[in-house]
Amino acid sequence: MNKSIEKLLNDQIKYEANASMHYLAMASWADEEGYNGISEFFYKQSEEERVHMIKLVKFVNERGGKVVVPALEKPKAEFESLNELFADFLKSEMFVTEQINHVIFECLNKKDYNVHNFMQWYVTEQLEEEAVARTLLDKLNIIGDDKSGHYMFDRDINTIATSVDAEE
């Protein structure tokens, strides 16, 4: 495995792990605030990011590379509002997309088509993740500070997220 691509994949492993921990902290905050639906959504997101990380770890190992299990940064644990929570969610997904695009770019430069092909799954996944994050933030922006709207959003979040995924 090309060493510069191996480093980028190890970096991506760290980004996926950090996202998993970030979403776990978001889930915990939502749980503490009484938003059961939102907390369940972010617990699932956390697990999904962990699965993405494991998929990368296995790929690097299968290709004869060396995985560096990363130290993780402490995630943000407090949020002022649901809007801030979901704005952070969108920002995180956009960052991961940017990093994946960088890996793809370098794969093409180095003519590493095997890694390029593998990373296409992540490209598709990120399109879906960003669409869900944008839709949920848009819904919250429409709701504003309406507490009954927040209640219904919390109740329906997993249905909304699933319907966005189905449209993709």
C-alpha positions as CSV (number, residue, x, y, z in Angstrom):
1,M,0.0,0.0,0.0
2,N,1.2,3.5,-0.9
3,K,2.4,5.1,2.4
4,S,0.8,8.5,1.7
5,I,-2.5,6.8,1.0
6,E,-2.1,4.6,4.1
7,K,-1.6,7.7,6.2
8,L,-4.8,9.3,4.7
9,L,-6.7,6.2,5.5
10,N,-5.4,6.2,9.0
11,D,-6.5,9.8,9.3
12,Q,-9.9,8.8,8.0
13,I,-10.1,6.1,10.7
14,K,-9.5,8.9,13.3
15,Y,-12.2,11.1,11.7
16,E,-14.7,8.3,11.8
17,A,-13.8,7.5,15.4
18,N,-14.1,11.1,16.4
19,A,-17.5,11.4,14.7
20,S,-18.7,8.4,16.6
21,M,-17.6,9.9,19.9
22,H,-19.1,13.3,19.0
23,Y,-22.4,11.7,18.2
24,L,-22.3,9.7,21.4
25,A,-21.9,12.9,23.3
26,M,-24.8,14.4,21.4
27,A,-27.0,11.4,22.2
28,S,-26.1,11.7,25.9
29,W,-27.0,15.4,25.9
30,A,-30.3,14.8,24.2
31,D,-31.0,12.0,26.7
32,E,-30.3,14.3,29.6
33,E,-32.6,16.9,28.1
34,G,-35.5,14.4,27.7
35,Y,-35.3,14.1,23.9
36,N,-35.6,10.4,23.6
37,G,-36.1,10.2,19.8
38,I,-33.2,12.5,19.2
39,S,-31.0,10.6,21.6
40,E,-31.9,7.3,19.8
41,F,-31.1,8.9,16.5
42,F,-27.6,10.0,17.6
43,Y,-26.9,6.7,19.4
44,K,-27.5,5.1,16.0
45,Q,-25.4,7.7,14.2
46,S,-22.5,7.0,16.7
47,E,-22.7,3.3,16.0
48,E,-22.8,3.9,12.2
49,E,-19.6,5.9,12.4
50,R,-17.9,3.2,14.4
51,V,-18.9,0.7,11.7
52,H,-17.4,3.1,9.1
53,M,-14.2,3.1,11.1
54,I,-14.0,-0.7,11.4
55,K,-14.6,-1.0,7.7
56,L,-11.5,1.2,7.1
57,V,-9.4,-0.7,9.7
58,K,-10.2,-4.0,8.0
59,F,-9.5,-2.7,4.6
60,V,-6.1,-1.3,5.5
61,N,-5.2,-4.5,7.2
62,E,-6.4,-6.7,4.3
63,R,-4.2,-4.6,1.9
64,G,-1.1,-5.1,4.0
65,G,-1.1,-1.6,5.5
66,K,-0.5,-0.7,9.1
67,V,-3.4,0.7,11.1
68,V,-2.7,3.3,13.8
69,V,-5.5,3.2,16.4
70,P,-5.9,6.9,17.1
71,A,-6.2,8.8,20.4
72,L,-9.5,10.6,20.4
73,E,-10.3,14.2,21.2
74,K,-12.8,14.9,23.9
75,P,-16.1,15.7,22.2
76,K,-18.2,18.7,22.9
77,A,-20.8,17.7,25.5
78,E,-23.0,20.8,26.0
79,F,-25.3,22.4,23.5
80,E,-27.5,25.5,23.9
81,S,-30.3,24.3,21.6
82,L,-31.5,21.7,19.2
83,N,-30.5,24.0,16.4
84,E,-26.9,24.1,17.7
85,L,-26.9,20.3,18.0
86,F,-28.0,19.8,14.5
87,A,-25.8,22.5,13.0
88,D,-22.9,20.7,14.6
89,F,-24.1,17.5,13.1
90,L,-24.2,19.0,9.6
91,K,-20.8,20.6,10.1
92,S,-19.3,17.3,11.2
93,E,-20.7,15.4,8.1
94,M,-19.5,18.1,5.8
95,F,-16.0,17.8,7.3
96,V,-16.0,14.1,6.8
97,T,-17.1,14.5,3.2
98,E,-14.3,16.9,2.6
99,Q,-11.7,14.5,4.0
100,I,-13.1,11.6,1.9
101,N,-12.9,13.8,-1.2
102,H,-9.2,14.4,-0.3
103,V,-8.5,10.7,-0.1
104,I,-10.2,10.2,-3.5
105,F,-8.2,13.0,-5.0
106,E,-4.9,11.5,-3.8
107,C,-5.9,8.0,-4.9
108,L,-6.4,9.4,-8.4
109,N,-3.1,11.3,-8.3
110,K,-1.3,8.1,-7.2
111,K,-3.3,5.9,-9.6
112,D,-4.4,3.8,-6.6
113,Y,-7.7,2.6,-8.2
114,N,-8.3,-0.2,-5.6
115,V,-8.5,2.3,-2.8
116,H,-10.4,4.7,-5.0
117,N,-13.0,2.0,-5.7
118,F,-13.3,1.1,-2.0
119,M,-13.8,4.8,-1.1
120,Q,-16.7,5.2,-3.5
121,W,-18.9,3.5,-0.9
122,Y,-18.0,6.4,1.5
123,V,-18.8,9.0,-1.1
124,T,-22.3,7.6,-1.5
125,E,-22.7,7.3,2.3
126,Q,-21.7,10.9,2.8
127,L,-24.2,12.1,0.2
128,E,-26.9,10.4,2.3
129,E,-25.6,11.6,5.6
130,E,-25.4,15.3,4.5
131,A,-28.9,15.1,3.1
132,V,-30.3,13.8,6.4
133,A,-28.4,16.4,8.4
134,R,-29.5,19.3,6.1
135,T,-33.2,18.1,6.2
136,L,-33.3,17.8,9.9
137,L,-31.7,21.2,10.4
138,D,-34.1,22.8,7.9
139,K,-37.0,21.3,9.8
140,L,-35.7,22.7,13.1
141,N,-35.2,26.1,11.5
142,I,-38.9,26.0,10.4
143,I,-40.0,25.0,13.9
144,G,-38.0,27.8,15.5
145,D,-38.5,28.0,19.3
146,D,-41.9,26.3,19.3
147,K,-41.8,23.7,22.2
148,S,-44.6,21.7,20.7
149,G,-42.7,21.6,17.4
150,H,-39.7,20.3,19.3
151,Y,-41.8,17.6,20.9
152,M,-43.1,16.5,17.5
153,F,-39.6,16.7,15.9
154,D,-38.3,14.5,18.7
155,R,-41.2,12.1,18.3
156,D,-40.7,11.9,14.5
157,I,-37.0,12.3,13.9
158,N,-36.3,8.7,13.0
159,T,-39.2,8.6,10.5
160,I,-38.0,11.9,8.9
161,A,-34.4,10.6,8.7
162,T,-35.5,7.2,7.2
163,S,-37.7,9.0,4.6
164,V,-34.7,11.1,3.5
165,D,-32.6,8.0,3.2
166,A,-35.3,6.4,1.1
167,E,-35.3,9.3,-1.3
168,E,-31.6,9.1,-1.9
